[in-house]
Amino acid sequence: MTGRSRSKEKRRHRIRIEPLEYQPNLIPTRAEQEVVQGRPYRFASIGPRSGEYLDLSQDSDQRWLEYYNLPLLKTPDDLADWLGISIGKLAWLTHRTTQNQRPETEHKAHYAYRWIPKRSGGWRLIEAPKLELKLAQQQVLRDLLNHVPTHEAAHGFVIDRSIVTNATPHVGQRFVLKLDLKDFYTNVRYSRVVAIFRSLGYSREVAIWLARLTTSSIPWNLKAPVNAVELARFSARHLPQGGVTSPALANLSAFSLDVRLSGLASAYRLKYTRYADDLTFSGPGKAIPALHEIVPLIRKIIRSERFYVNPKKQRILRNGQRQSVTGVIVNDRVNISRVEFDRLKAILTNCVRHGPSLQNRDQHPHFQDHLRGRIAHVFQLNQNRGEKLLSLYHRIDWSR
């Protein structure tokens, strides 16, 4: 076969990415039907003419609500009753009545803000909901979002899945390709969250209120260690990192991404998993020559799904190297890294010798439980090493 014919053969077998066409599954409501005389419910939007209002509660789809076993909610009053709070408190939690529908000051916000440095440089904003908003978000997660299945490739913050289930498909592969989504939560904007709740069957009115209840927009006067351009990313409503419902909503927002990347992986006989913003592909040696076309296709799909790749965190690990997936070694079997094991063993040994009060250098409020949890993690990956650490743990005098 000549060089030209080989080139034609290669082009013929190259994988092509077909565009993913969105097919809405909800029953549409005619625009003229939404304009009504008189206020249909509290906080209804004003219509085009005096005395008219928009009734956005008519387009719920009970088929999907029943399919997912979700509460039937059509209006803001229904949502408030379901949450067990007044409509006034719901409006307060969502900043429905404040200027620009955002917190005026940090003190009046329903989130506590904390900046923490990233290992790779820069800063990460943690937005933790205060008590009343936290309780509402917990109910939305427990009784609504937890009823909606995620894609089988998603392993982060999913019931009965973990970093171990995320790593297991990649055991014993010739290569592991790792990518990272940049600003995963921040890039999931308010409009996408509204669309998620709409896709579950909720009316536009309820979807809007649920989206406001689960997204955040920082106050303009928030003090920050970053410049104004970087801070502006948090001014538009987005999923807050630290929100109770954010991991579940982020997984649902990435469902289409997981579908397309799983399809791409299948076409090349690869394995694909995602743990939050960590994407992992792995495969046999015969797929290695195709990486020069696989990686650009992956990046193209990610961009088309409105996510962004962190170029600093893309890595290809051959089986001659230490292959790590979300902190789990996968060369021959799932295992704990020697460095992590030795570090934890040293902490436990020093606790035995000098007392635990001197070893809690990161000031964990529940240091004993923290260490026990880390040992349990080792047990998941390597029982023999876990037993050695547990033996040290039982020798610690916690009164010292």
N, C-alpha and C positions, 0 to 999 in steps of 0.2 A: 504494500500500500504506500503510495507516495505521500509526501508531506502535505500537499494540498488536499488530497482525499481524506487524510487523517483529521485535518482541520475541519473539513465539512462534516465528518462523522461526529466530531466533538461538539460542534454547534447544534447538530440534530438532536443530541441527547442532553443538551443543557437544560436544566430545570427552569421553567418560566413561572413567574409569579402572576397569577390572575388577580385582577382587582376584586376586592370583597364588596359586593353590593348589599347595602342595607335595605332590608324589607321590613317596614313597620308592621307590627302585629296587633296594634291597637285599633279600636273602632273610632274613626274620626268624627268630630262633631262639627256641623256646618257653622261658619262664623256668625251668620245672622241669628242662629239659635242661641248664641251665647249672650247676646245683648238683651237685657230684660229691664222692665220697668220696676223700680223700687229695689232696695238692697236685698239680695237673696240670702245673705249670711253676713255676719260681722267681718269687717276688714275686706269686703269684696272690692275689687278695683273699679274705679269710676269709668263709665262708658263714654261713647263719642259725643252724646248730647246730654243736656241738663236733665236730671232725673233718671238717667239710664245707668246701668251697672253691667259689669261683665260677670257672668256666671261660669266660672271655670271648673265647676264641680261635676259637670255632666258627662265627662269623657273617661270616667274610670272603666276598667274592664274586669268585671267580676269573674270571668273565666280564669284569668291568670291569678287573681287573688285567691280563688278557691284551689287552684292547682298547687300553689305554694303554701296553702293553709295560712294565709295572712289576714289580719283584721280588716274588715270592710270599713274604710274611712273615705268620706267624700268632701267634707268641709273642714275648715280650721276648728270649728266647734267639736266635730267628731274626733279630731286628733287630740285636742285638749282633754276631752272626756276620757279617751283611751289612756292618756298619760296620767290621768288623775289630778290634773291641775286646772286652774281657771284659764279662760281664753286670754285674759289680761296678762297672766304670768307667761303664757306661751308667747305672746307678742313681745313681752319684755325679754325673754330668753333669746328671741330671734332678732332683736333690735328693730322690730317692725315699725315702731313709732318714733325712732330717733332719726336725726338728720342723716341723710345718705344711707340709712339703715346699717350703720356700723357703730361700734363703741366710740364715744366722744373722747374718752380718756382711758388710760390703762386701768385706773381704779374702777371705772364703770364697765369694763370688759368682763365677759363671763369665762375668760381664760386667764390662767397665770402663765406669764411668759418667762422663759429662761434660755439664755444663749450658752451653748456649750461648744468648745473647740472640736473640730474634726481632726482625726489622725492625719489625714492627707492635707491639712491646711484649710483655713476658712472657718466659718461658724455655722452651726445648726441651731435653728429656733425650735424649741420645745414649747408647744402650746397645750397645757394641761387644763381640762375643763374644771371649773369650780363646782362645788358640791351640787347645786340645784341642776345645772346643765349636765353634770356627770350622771345624775340619777336618770334624767330623761334619755340620755344617750345609751345608758345601760339597758333600758327597756327596749329601745329601738333595736339594739343589737340582739338581745335575748329573744324577743318575741316577734322579730321581723326579719332582720338580716341573716340570723343563724338558720332560718328556714330555707334560704336560697342557696343551692349548691354552687360551689366554685368549680372551675375547670380542674380536671384530674391532674394537670401539670403543676397546679399551684399548691405549695406545701406550707407557706408561711402563714401563721395565725389561722389555721384551719383545724377544726376538731379532728382528732385521731391522726393528724399528720405533724411532722416535726422536721428538724434538720437532718435526722437520721433517715426518714423516708425520702427526703429530698436528695440525699447523697447516694442511697442504695442503688438506684438504676445506673449509676456511673461507675460501679465497682468493676475493676479489671479491664477497663477500656484502654485502647492504645493511646488516645489523646482525650484531654478535657479542655473545652473552650469555655472561658468564663467572661461574662460581660456584666456591666452594672448600669442600671438606669439612673440618670442624674436627676436629683430633686424629685423623686418619685411622687411623694405626697403633694408637694406644692404644685406640680404640674396637672394634678387632677382638679380642674376648676369647677366652679358652682354649676355651670350649664351641664357638665357631664354628670354631676351627681343628680341633678333634676332628671336627666334622661334615664338614669339607672332606676329611680323610683317610678318613673313613667313606664318603663319596660316591665315592671312587676305588676302593673295594672292600675296604679293609682292615678287619680285625676290630676290635672295640671296644678290645681290649687293645693292639694295635699302634697304633691311632689315638691312644689316650691317651698312650702313650710318645712317639710322634712329635710330638704337640702339646706335650708338656712339653719336648721337645728344641728346639723352635722358638719357644717363648714365654718370657716373663720375668716375674718378680715381684721387686720390689726388696726389699732388707733393710730392716727397720724403722729402723735407725740411720743410713740414708743421709743425708748432709748435703746440704741443698738451699737455694737462694735463694727458694723459694716457700713459701707457707703450708701448714699441715697438710691443709687441705681439698683443695688442688690436688695435693699430694703423694700423697694417698690414691688418686688415679686410677691410679697406677702400682703400687699394692699388689696388686690383683687381676691374675692372669696375663693377659698381653696380647702383641701383636706388638711386639717392641722395634724402635724406629727405630735402625738400625745393624746389625740382624741380617742375616745372609747370605740367609736364606730369607724375610725379611719382605716384600719387594716382590712376590715371586711369590704368597705366601699372601694378601697384601692384594688383589691382582688377582683371585684366585679367590674371595675373600670378596665381592667386588663384582660377580661375574658376573651375579647376579640383578638387581642395580641397573642394570648396563649393558643387560641384556635389556629391562627395562621403560622405561628412558630412551630407548633406541633406538626402541622401539615408539612412544613418545610423539612423538619427533622425526619419525618417519615419518608419523604421523597429521597433523602440521602442515606437512609438506614441509620439514623442517629437517635440518641436518647435526648430528651429535653425536659427540664424541670425549672421551676421558678420559685424562689423563696423571697417574698417581698420584692425588693429591687435587684436581687441577684439572679441572673440568668445563667444556666449551665447547659451546655451541649457536650456530648461525648460520642465516640464511635470507634469503629475498627480502623486498622491501618490503611485499608484501601480507600477510605474517605479523605485521608490527609491531603492528597494532591488536589482535591476539590475545595479545600478551605479558602483558596484565593477567590472563589466565586460564592461560597457559602456565607462568608463573613459580610460582604457587601449586601447580599440579599437579606440577611438578618437585620442589618442596620437600616436598610430601606423599609422593611416592614415596621420596625420600631418607629421610624420617623412618620410613616403614614398613619400610625396609630396615635400620633401626637405625644410620644414619649421621646426621650433623648438619651443617647449613650454617653457614659462618662469615658472619654478616650483614655484616661490615665489608668483605668482598671480592667482593660481588656487583656486577657492572658491566654496562651495556649500551653498546656502542660502535657508533655509526652510521658509515656509510662516509665521511662528511665528517671524521671524526676519525682519529687514528692507531690502527688496529686491530692489537692485539698478542695473540698466542696463544702461551703458554709462551715468551715472549721473542722470538718470530718475528713480523715484520710481515707482514700478509696482505691489505693493501688491494687491491693489483693483482697481486702475486706474492709468493712467500716471499722475505723480505729481512731483512737485519740492520738494527737501528735505527741511525740516524745517531749518536746519543749513545754507544752501545756501541762502534761503529766508531771514533769519534774518541777515545774513552778508551783503547782498545787501541793505536791508532796513536800516541798521545802516550807511552804506556809504552815502545813499541818505539823511538821516536825518542830518548827519554831514555837508553835502553840503549845506543844507538849513540853518543850524545854523551858520556855520563858513565860508562858501564859498567853492566852488569846488576846488580852487587852492591849498588848503591845504590837500585835500583828494586823489589827484592823486599820490599815493605813488609808484605805479609801472611805473610811467612816460609814460603813454599812450599818443601818439602824438595827438590823437583825443579823449580826455576823454569824451566829451559830447556824441559823437556817440557811444563810447564804452559802456557807461551806458545805452543808449537807446537800444542798441542791446541786452544787458543782460535782460532788462525789456521785450523786445519782446520775448525772450526765455521763460521767466516765463509765459507770456500770452499763449504760446503754450500749457503749461502744466496745468496751473490753472488760469483761467480768473479773478477770484475774487482777488487772490493775486497780479496778474499783474496790476489790476486797482488801488490797494492800492499803489503800487510802482510808477505807472505813476502819481498819484496825488501828491506824494512827488517830483517827477522829475519836474513837472510844477511849483513848488514853488521855484525852485533854481534860484538864481540871478547869472547868468554866468559872470557878470562883476566883481565879487568879487574874 
